[in-house]
Amino acid sequence: MCTDAYRAALTRDFSSTAAPAPAPAPAPGQRPALVAAWLEPRIHQVSGVTLREALKPLPPATRDSLLAARAAIKATGAS
C-alpha cells in the first residue's frame, strides 16, 4: 500500500520527466507546395475524389496546372 508522501513523490517525479508535447501539425492548406509535389508524379493514378479533395486548398494556378496535366493524361487514353 502506498503512503500519500510516496504517491506524491512518484507523481512529482513522473510529471517532471514527461516528454514535451509534440509540435502541432500544420492546418490543412498550409503546405500547398508539398501537396502539389506529392500529387504531380501520381496524377495518373489518383482517383477523382482524392484529386478533388487535394486540390481544394491549393492556389488557383497550381490547381489549374494539375488539372491540365490530368486532362492531358485522360485525353491520351492513359489510365
Phi and psi in radians as a Rosetta constraint file:
Dihedral C 1 N 2 CA 2 C 2 CIRCULARHARMONIC -1.558 0.35
Dihedral N 2 CA 2 C 2 N 3 CIRCULARHARMONIC 2.470 0.35
Dihedral C 2 N 3 CA 3 C 3 CIRCULARHARMONIC -1.487 0.35
Dihedral N 3 CA 3 C 3 N 4 CIRCULARHARMONIC 2.854 0.35
Dihedral C 3 N 4 CA 4 C 4 CIRCULARHARMONIC -1.103 0.35
Dihedral N 4 CA 4 C 4 N 5 CIRCULARHARMONIC -0.659 0.35
Dihedral C 4 N 5 CA 5 C 5 CIRCULARHARMONIC -1.142 0.35
Dihedral N 5 CA 5 C 5 N 6 CIRCULARHARMONIC -0.736 0.35
Dihedral C 5 N 6 CA 6 C 6 CIRCULARHARMONIC -1.123 0.35
Dihedral N 6 CA 6 C 6 N 7 CIRCULARHARMONIC -0.777 0.35
Dihedral C 6 N 7 CA 7 C 7 CIRCULARHARMONIC -1.081 0.35
Dihedral N 7 CA 7 C 7 N 8 CIRCULARHARMONIC -0.735 0.35
Dihedral C 7 N 8 CA 8 C 8 CIRCULARHARMONIC -1.128 0.35
Dihedral N 8 CA 8 C 8 N 9 CIRCULARHARMONIC -0.693 0.35
Dihedral C 8 N 9 CA 9 C 9 CIRCULARHARMONIC -1.135 0.35
Dihedral N 9 CA 9 C 9 N 10 CIRCULARHARMONIC -0.763 0.35
Dihedral C 9 N 10 CA 10 C 10 CIRCULARHARMONIC -1.096 0.35
Dihedral N 10 CA 10 C 10 N 11 CIRCULARHARMONIC -0.777 0.35
Dihedral C 10 N 11 CA 11 C 11 CIRCULARHARMONIC -1.079 0.35
Dihedral N 11 CA 11 C 11 N 12 CIRCULARHARMONIC -0.768 0.35
Dihedral C 11 N 12 CA 12 C 12 CIRCULARHARMONIC -1.126 0.35
Dihedral N 12 CA 12 C 12 N 13 CIRCULARHARMONIC -0.750 0.35
Dihedral C 12 N 13 CA 13 C 13 CIRCULARHARMONIC -1.162 0.35
Dihedral N 13 CA 13 C 13 N 14 CIRCULARHARMONIC -0.782 0.35
Dihedral C 13 N 14 CA 14 C 14 CIRCULARHARMONIC -1.238 0.35
Dihedral N 14 CA 14 C 14 N 15 CIRCULARHARMONIC -0.603 0.35
Dihedral C 14 N 15 CA 15 C 15 CIRCULARHARMONIC -1.274 0.35
Dihedral N 15 CA 15 C 15 N 16 CIRCULARHARMONIC -0.480 0.35
Dihedral C 15 N 16 CA 16 C 16 CIRCULARHARMONIC -1.427 0.35
Dihedral N 16 CA 16 C 16 N 17 CIRCULARHARMONIC -0.336 0.35
Dihedral C 16 N 17 CA 17 C 17 CIRCULARHARMONIC -1.794 0.35
Dihedral N 17 CA 17 C 17 N 18 CIRCULARHARMONIC 0.156 0.35
Dihedral C 17 N 18 CA 18 C 18 CIRCULARHARMONIC -1.157 0.35
Dihedral N 18 CA 18 C 18 N 19 CIRCULARHARMONIC 2.562 0.35
Dihedral C 18 N 19 CA 19 C 19 CIRCULARHARMONIC -1.170 0.35
Dihedral N 19 CA 19 C 19 N 20 CIRCULARHARMONIC 2.569 0.35
Dihedral C 19 N 20 CA 20 C 20 CIRCULARHARMONIC -1.151 0.35
Dihedral N 20 CA 20 C 20 N 21 CIRCULARHARMONIC 2.690 0.35
Dihedral C 20 N 21 CA 21 C 21 CIRCULARHARMONIC -1.143 0.35
Dihedral N 21 CA 21 C 21 N 22 CIRCULARHARMONIC 2.451 0.35
Dihedral C 21 N 22 CA 22 C 22 CIRCULARHARMONIC -1.188 0.35
Dihedral N 22 CA 22 C 22 N 23 CIRCULARHARMONIC 2.720 0.35
Dihedral C 22 N 23 CA 23 C 23 CIRCULARHARMONIC -1.147 0.35
Dihedral N 23 CA 23 C 23 N 24 CIRCULARHARMONIC 2.489 0.35
Dihedral C 23 N 24 CA 24 C 24 CIRCULARHARMONIC -1.144 0.35
Dihedral N 24 CA 24 C 24 N 25 CIRCULARHARMONIC 2.547 0.35
Dihedral C 24 N 25 CA 25 C 25 CIRCULARHARMONIC -1.239 0.35
Dihedral N 25 CA 25 C 25 N 26 CIRCULARHARMONIC 2.566 0.35
Dihedral C 25 N 26 CA 26 C 26 CIRCULARHARMONIC -1.133 0.35
Dihedral N 26 CA 26 C 26 N 27 CIRCULARHARMONIC 2.553 0.35
Dihedral C 26 N 27 CA 27 C 27 CIRCULARHARMONIC -1.183 0.35
Dihedral N 27 CA 27 C 27 N 28 CIRCULARHARMONIC 2.673 0.35
Dihedral C 27 N 28 CA 28 C 28 CIRCULARHARMONIC -0.993 0.35
Dihedral N 28 CA 28 C 28 N 29 CIRCULARHARMONIC 2.416 0.35
Dihedral C 28 N 29 CA 29 C 29 CIRCULARHARMONIC 1.589 0.35
Dihedral N 29 CA 29 C 29 N 30 CIRCULARHARMONIC -0.025 0.35
Dihedral C 29 N 30 CA 30 C 30 CIRCULARHARMONIC -1.571 0.35
Dihedral N 30 CA 30 C 30 N 31 CIRCULARHARMONIC -0.152 0.35
Dihedral C 30 N 31 CA 31 C 31 CIRCULARHARMONIC -2.261 0.35
Dihedral N 31 CA 31 C 31 N 32 CIRCULARHARMONIC 1.081 0.35
Dihedral C 31 N 32 CA 32 C 32 CIRCULARHARMONIC -1.132 0.35
Dihedral N 32 CA 32 C 32 N 33 CIRCULARHARMONIC -0.565 0.35
Dihedral C 32 N 33 CA 33 C 33 CIRCULARHARMONIC -1.140 0.35
Dihedral N 33 CA 33 C 33 N 34 CIRCULARHARMONIC -0.676 0.35
Dihedral C 33 N 34 CA 34 C 34 CIRCULARHARMONIC -1.159 0.35
Dihedral N 34 CA 34 C 34 N 35 CIRCULARHARMONIC -0.741 0.35
Dihedral C 34 N 35 CA 35 C 35 CIRCULARHARMONIC -1.101 0.35
Dihedral N 35 CA 35 C 35 N 36 CIRCULARHARMONIC -0.807 0.35
Dihedral C 35 N 36 CA 36 C 36 CIRCULARHARMONIC -1.124 0.35
Dihedral N 36 CA 36 C 36 N 37 CIRCULARHARMONIC -0.708 0.35
Dihedral C 36 N 37 CA 37 C 37 CIRCULARHARMONIC -1.142 0.35
Dihedral N 37 CA 37 C 37 N 38 CIRCULARHARMONIC -0.589 0.35
Dihedral C 37 N 38 CA 38 C 38 CIRCULARHARMONIC -1.292 0.35
Dihedral N 38 CA 38 C 38 N 39 CIRCULARHARMONIC -0.707 0.35
Dihedral C 38 N 39 CA 39 C 39 CIRCULARHARMONIC -1.257 0.35
Dihedral N 39 CA 39 C 39 N 40 CIRCULARHARMONIC -0.657 0.35
Dihedral C 39 N 40 CA 40 C 40 CIRCULARHARMONIC -0.934 0.35
Dihedral N 40 CA 40 C 40 N 41 CIRCULARHARMONIC -0.897 0.35
Dihedral C 40 N 41 CA 41 C 41 CIRCULARHARMONIC -1.285 0.35
Dihedral N 41 CA 41 C 41 N 42 CIRCULARHARMONIC -0.215 0.35
Dihedral C 41 N 42 CA 42 C 42 CIRCULARHARMONIC -1.898 0.35
Dihedral N 42 CA 42 C 42 N 43 CIRCULARHARMONIC 0.128 0.35
Dihedral C 42 N 43 CA 43 C 43 CIRCULARHARMONIC -1.036 0.35
Dihedral N 43 CA 43 C 43 N 44 CIRCULARHARMONIC -0.502 0.35
Dihedral C 43 N 44 CA 44 C 44 CIRCULARHARMONIC -1.337 0.35
Dihedral N 44 CA 44 C 44 N 45 CIRCULARHARMONIC -0.321 0.35
Dihedral C 44 N 45 CA 45 C 45 CIRCULARHARMONIC -2.001 0.35
Dihedral N 45 CA 45 C 45 N 46 CIRCULARHARMONIC -0.061 0.35
Dihedral C 45 N 46 CA 46 C 46 CIRCULARHARMONIC -1.375 0.35
Dihedral N 46 CA 46 C 46 N 47 CIRCULARHARMONIC 2.392 0.35
Dihedral C 46 N 47 CA 47 C 47 CIRCULARHARMONIC -1.207 0.35
Dihedral N 47 CA 47 C 47 N 48 CIRCULARHARMONIC 2.813 0.35
Dihedral C 47 N 48 CA 48 C 48 CIRCULARHARMONIC -1.087 0.35
Dihedral N 48 CA 48 C 48 N 49 CIRCULARHARMONIC -0.670 0.35
Dihedral C 48 N 49 CA 49 C 49 CIRCULARHARMONIC -1.187 0.35
Dihedral N 49 CA 49 C 49 N 50 CIRCULARHARMONIC -0.761 0.35
Dihedral C 49 N 50 CA 50 C 50 CIRCULARHARMONIC -1.074 0.35
Dihedral N 50 CA 50 C 50 N 51 CIRCULARHARMONIC -0.758 0.35
Dihedral C 50 N 51 CA 51 C 51 CIRCULARHARMONIC -1.094 0.35
Dihedral N 51 CA 51 C 51 N 52 CIRCULARHARMONIC -0.805 0.35
Dihedral C 51 N 52 CA 52 C 52 CIRCULARHARMONIC -1.021 0.35
Dihedral N 52 CA 52 C 52 N 53 CIRCULARHARMONIC -0.814 0.35
Dihedral C 52 N 53 CA 53 C 53 CIRCULARHARMONIC -1.208 0.35
Dihedral N 53 CA 53 C 53 N 54 CIRCULARHARMONIC -0.621 0.35
Dihedral C 53 N 54 CA 54 C 54 CIRCULARHARMONIC -1.236 0.35
Dihedral N 54 CA 54 C 54 N 55 CIRCULARHARMONIC -0.532 0.35
Dihedral C 54 N 55 CA 55 C 55 CIRCULARHARMONIC -1.414 0.35
Dihedral N 55 CA 55 C 55 N 56 CIRCULARHARMONIC -0.352 0.35
Dihedral C 55 N 56 CA 56 C 56 CIRCULARHARMONIC -0.920 0.35
Dihedral N 56 CA 56 C 56 N 57 CIRCULARHARMONIC -0.875 0.35
Dihedral C 56 N 57 CA 57 C 57 CIRCULARHARMONIC -1.485 0.35
Dihedral N 57 CA 57 C 57 N 58 CIRCULARHARMONIC -0.011 0.35
Dihedral C 57 N 58 CA 58 C 58 CIRCULARHARMONIC -1.366 0.35
Dihedral N 58 CA 58 C 58 N 59 CIRCULARHARMONIC 2.688 0.35
Dihedral C 58 N 59 CA 59 C 59 CIRCULARHARMONIC -1.098 0.35
Dihedral N 59 CA 59 C 59 N 60 CIRCULARHARMONIC 2.644 0.35
Dihedral C 59 N 60 CA 60 C 60 CIRCULARHARMONIC -0.966 0.35
Dihedral N 60 CA 60 C 60 N 61 CIRCULARHARMONIC -0.690 0.35
Dihedral C 60 N 61 CA 61 C 61 CIRCULARHARMONIC -1.124 0.35
Dihedral N 61 CA 61 C 61 N 62 CIRCULARHARMONIC -0.754 0.35
Dihedral C 61 N 62 CA 62 C 62 CIRCULARHARMONIC -1.169 0.35
Dihedral N 62 CA 62 C 62 N 63 CIRCULARHARMONIC -0.761 0.35
Dihedral C 62 N 63 CA 63 C 63 CIRCULARHARMONIC -1.029 0.35
Dihedral N 63 CA 63 C 63 N 64 CIRCULARHARMONIC -0.797 0.35
Dihedral C 63 N 64 CA 64 C 64 CIRCULARHARMONIC -1.133 0.35
Dihedral N 64 CA 64 C 64 N 65 CIRCULARHARMONIC -0.683 0.35
Dihedral C 64 N 65 CA 65 C 65 CIRCULARHARMONIC -1.193 0.35
Dihedral N 65 CA 65 C 65 N 66 CIRCULARHARMONIC -0.670 0.35
Dihedral C 65 N 66 CA 66 C 66 CIRCULARHARMONIC -1.199 0.35
Dihedral N 66 CA 66 C 66 N 67 CIRCULARHARMONIC -0.686 0.35
Dihedral C 66 N 67 CA 67 C 67 CIRCULARHARMONIC -1.161 0.35
Dihedral N 67 CA 67 C 67 N 68 CIRCULARHARMONIC -0.637 0.35
Dihedral C 67 N 68 CA 68 C 68 CIRCULARHARMONIC -1.147 0.35
Dihedral N 68 CA 68 C 68 N 69 CIRCULARHARMONIC -0.704 0.35
Dihedral C 68 N 69 CA 69 C 69 CIRCULARHARMONIC -1.105 0.35
Dihedral N 69 CA 69 C 69 N 70 CIRCULARHARMONIC -0.718 0.35
Dihedral C 69 N 70 CA 70 C 70 CIRCULARHARMONIC -1.139 0.35
Dihedral N 70 CA 70 C 70 N 71 CIRCULARHARMONIC -0.735 0.35
Dihedral C 70 N 71 CA 71 C 71 CIRCULARHARMONIC -1.128 0.35
Dihedral N 71 CA 71 C 71 N 72 CIRCULARHARMONIC -0.676 0.35
Dihedral C 71 N 72 CA 72 C 72 CIRCULARHARMONIC -1.139 0.35
Dihedral N 72 CA 72 C 72 N 73 CIRCULARHARMONIC -0.669 0.35
Dihedral C 72 N 73 CA 73 C 73 CIRCULARHARMONIC -1.186 0.35
Dihedral N 73 CA 73 C 73 N 74 CIRCULARHARMONIC -0.742 0.35
Dihedral C 73 N 74 CA 74 C 74 CIRCULARHARMONIC -1.142 0.35
Dihedral N 74 CA 74 C 74 N 75 CIRCULARHARMONIC -0.605 0.35
Dihedral C 74 N 75 CA 75 C 75 CIRCULARHARMONIC -1.211 0.35
Dihedral N 75 CA 75 C 75 N 76 CIRCULARHARMONIC -0.534 0.35
Dihedral C 75 N 76 CA 76 C 76 CIRCULARHARMONIC -1.413 0.35
Dihedral N 76 CA 76 C 76 N 77 CIRCULARHARMONIC -0.133 0.35
Dihedral C 76 N 77 CA 77 C 77 CIRCULARHARMONIC 1.529 0.35
Dihedral N 77 CA 77 C 77 N 78 CIRCULARHARMONIC 0.037 0.35
Dihedral C 77 N 78 CA 78 C 78 CIRCULARHARMONIC -1.259 0.35
Dihedral N 78 CA 78 C 78 N 79 CIRCULARHARMONIC 2.622 0.35
